[in-house]
Amino acid sequence: MQVYNVPYNFNHEEKIFGGYVSIRQAIYLISGASMLIIFFVPIVNIFMKSLLFILLATMFIMFAFLKIDETNADKYFIYILNFFFRKKKYILEKGK
């Protein structure tokens, strides 16, 4: 029996919602909109709430739509976190 290799591409996302937004993007947009819950925390002042909301909402919107060198921003962010929190090997050398 012959076996044929079938080429496949996992970089493509199926646009489910209206042909414009994929499931991954919809989850990030819902997460960004749910950051409005920050405004219901009574202890923190309004300036800090606004700053935190703008920071988190723009982060989620960037994760949904921004691509850096054909890599989605959320995956790029995970790569950055893995780089900073990986186990590091330090090599000490004596100077001459």
LOLUMDO-835629 format. One line per field, with one value per residue: x, y, z of N, C-alpha, C in turn; residue in one letter; residue number from 1. Coordinates in steps of 0.02 Angstrom, whole numbers, plus 50000, padded with zeros to 5 digits. Example, Ala and Ser with C-alpha at 12.3 -4.5 7.8 and 13.67 -1.06 7.14 Angstrom:
REM LOLUMDO-835629
nx	c(50660_50642) $
ny	c(49716_49888) $
nz	c(50390_50354) $
cax	c(50615_50684) $
cay	c(49775_49947) $
caz	c(50390_50357) $
cx	c(50660_50645) $
cy	c(49835_50002) $
cz	c(50390_50394) $
aa	c(A_S) $
i	c(1_2) $
END
This chain:
REM LOLUMDO-835629
nx	c(50042_50029_50092_50053_50121_50037_50027_50012_49948_49963_49960_49854_49700_49531_49403_49271_49167_49066_49153_49264_49326_49416_49400_49498_49529_49405_49394_49497_49448_49329_49386_49456_49348_49289_49368_49311_49260_49349_49318_49224_49283_49293_49396_49510_49571_49499_49589_49692_49614_49572_49694_49741_49637_49649_49777_49767_49658_49704_49812_49748_49677_49782_49838_49738_49737_49864_50007_50173_50302_50235_50194_50079_50036_50007_50068_50199_50218_50214_50330_50424_50402_50441_50575_50624_50596_50658_50768_50925_51096_51244_51405_51556_51704_51879_51967_52112) $
ny	c(49941_50110_50259_50426_50585_50718_50888_51012_51156_51244_51375_51449_51519_51480_51587_51616_51697_51797_51794_51870_51862_51748_51607_51615_51752_51804_51761_51835_51965_51964_51946_52066_52157_52117_52171_52282_52257_52298_52427_52415_52389_52445_52499_52552_52703_52807_52845_52748_52636_52668_52675_52543_52474_52524_52480_52336_52308_52356_52269_52144_52168_52188_52060_51993_52044_52087_52048_51992_51978_51871_51798_51774_51897_51853_51727_51767_51843_51741_51674_51771_51775_51643_51652_51744_51677_51555_51418_51468_51461_51497_51546_51558_51645_51664_51816_51871) $
nz	c(50000_49957_50031_50045_50070_50139_50118_50243_50329_50472_50506_50466_50513_50542_50501_50596_50652_50569_50462_50486_50612_50710_50823_50923_50916_50952_51085_51144_51121_51197_51321_51333_51335_51452_51546_51596_51718_51811_51846_51945_52064_52226_52306_52242_52164_52031_51932_51933_51903_51773_51704_51719_51655_51521_51489_51500_51413_51288_51275_51260_51141_51053_51060_50992_50859_50810_50714_50714_50611_50541_50650_50778_50902_51032_51040_51019_51135_51230_51194_51232_51372_51404_51372_51469_51590_51585_51630_51670_51619_51693_51655_51727_51710_51738_51740_51646) $
cax	c(50000_50069_50077_50068_50126_49991_50050_49962_49969_49930_49964_49791_49645_49465_49365_49206_49117_49058_49206_49316_49356_49421_49382_49552_49521_49344_49408_49536_49404_49285_49427_49468_49287_49274_49410_49269_49246_49397_49287_49179_49323_49283_49453_49560_49545_49478_49647_49724_49568_49574_49759_49743_49591_49677_49834_49746_49615_49746_49852_49706_49662_49843_49842_49688_49745_49931_50054_50242_50337_50191_50181_50030_50066_50002_50120_50261_50221_50231_50401_50462_50399_50483_50645_50643_50588_50690_50824_50984_51160_51294_51473_51602_51773_51927_52002_52185) $
cay	c(50000_50170_50312_50491_50640_50772_50951_51045_51222_51260_51446_51479_51513_51484_51645_51589_51748_51846_51789_51918_51849_51678_51592_51642_51824_51819_51752_51894_52024_51957_51958_52138_52191_52099_52211_52335_52237_52334_52489_52400_52379_52508_52521_52585_52765_52803_52852_52682_52592_52686_52655_52470_52453_52539_52435_52267_52304_52361_52208_52091_52185_52174_51988_51970_52064_52105_51996_52014_51930_51813_51764_51811_51932_51814_51676_51804_51860_51679_51663_51818_51751_51584_51674_51775_51633_51490_51403_51498_51431_51550_51521_51606_51639_51708_51864_51863) $
caz	c(50000_49953_50078_50016_50117_50124_50148_50285_50352_50535_50517_50445_50561_50511_50524_50612_50667_50516_50414_50503_50677_50728_50892_50964_50919_50989_51156_51167_51122_51254_51381_51336_51356_51521_51591_51625_51787_51852_51870_52001_52125_52261_52345_52200_52136_51962_51888_51929_51867_51702_51679_51716_51602_51456_51479_51488_51354_51228_51270_51232_51071_51016_51054_50945_50789_50789_50694_50710_50567_50529_50713_50817_50958_51093_51038_51028_51206_51265_51181_51273_51441_51409_51371_51532_51647_51574_51673_51640_51635_51699_51648_51758_51686_51772_51696_51644) $
cx	c(50045_50045_50098_50070_50080_50016_49994_49992_49929_49932_49898_49738_49579_49426_49292_49153_49116_49111_49265_49356_49357_49402_49434_49544_49459_49355_49448_49493_49356_49324_49443_49407_49270_49318_49372_49251_49292_49365_49240_49217_49321_49345_49500_49529_49535_49536_49682_49680_49571_49639_49764_49696_49621_49735_49812_49703_49656_49790_49811_49688_49723_49853_49795_49709_49816_49972_50123_50280_50298_50180_50131_50062_50061_50055_50189_50272_50240_50305_50444_50461_50442_50557_50666_50641_50618_50747_50887_51048_51212_51363_51519_51673_51818_51959_52077_52220) $
cy	c(50062_50222_50378_50543_50696_50836_50983_51110_51238_51335_51482_51467_51520_51541_51624_51643_51801_51844_51836_51898_51774_51668_51620_51717_51843_51811_51811_51957_52022_51970_52032_52177_52176_52136_52271_52319_52275_52397_52477_52385_52445_52538_52567_52649_52759_52808_52784_52632_52604_52663_52579_52443_52465_52493_52364_52260_52310_52299_52152_52106_52173_52098_51961_51984_52075_52043_52027_51961_51865_51770_51805_51840_51892_51759_51708_51824_51799_51663_51708_51796_51689_51602_51702_51727_51564_51480_51427_51462_51487_51519_51576_51592_51686_51753_51854_51923) $
cz	c(50000_50003_50047_50072_50095_50157_50188_50312_50415_50550_50501_50498_50523_50542_50533_50616_50613_50462_50429_50565_50690_50801_50940_50972_50959_51064_51183_51169_51181_51319_51388_51358_51428_51571_51620_51697_51835_51883_51929_52065_52164_52294_52305_52170_52060_51913_51879_51892_51792_51670_51670_51661_51533_51440_51461_51426_51290_51219_51238_51159_51028_51008_51001_50873_50766_50770_50688_50671_50559_50591_50753_50880_51023_51096_51047_51101_51248_51255_51224_51346_51452_51410_51438_51591_51636_51624_51637_51663_51635_51696_51675_51732_51726_51721_51699_51670) $
aa	c(M_Q_V_Y_N_V_P_Y_N_F_N_H_E_E_K_I_F_G_G_Y_V_S_I_R_Q_A_I_Y_L_I_S_G_A_S_M_L_I_I_F_F_V_P_I_V_N_I_F_M_K_S_L_L_F_I_L_L_A_T_M_F_I_M_F_A_F_L_K_I_D_E_T_N_A_D_K_Y_F_I_Y_I_L_N_F_F_F_R_K_K_K_Y_I_L_E_K_G_K) $
i	c(1_2_3_4_5_6_7_8_9_10_11_12_13_14_15_16_17_18_19_20_21_22_23_24_25_26_27_28_29_30_31_32_33_34_35_36_37_38_39_40_41_42_43_44_45_46_47_48_49_50_51_52_53_54_55_56_57_58_59_60_61_62_63_64_65_66_67_68_69_70_71_72_73_74_75_76_77_78_79_80_81_82_83_84_85_86_87_88_89_90_91_92_93_94_95_96) $
END
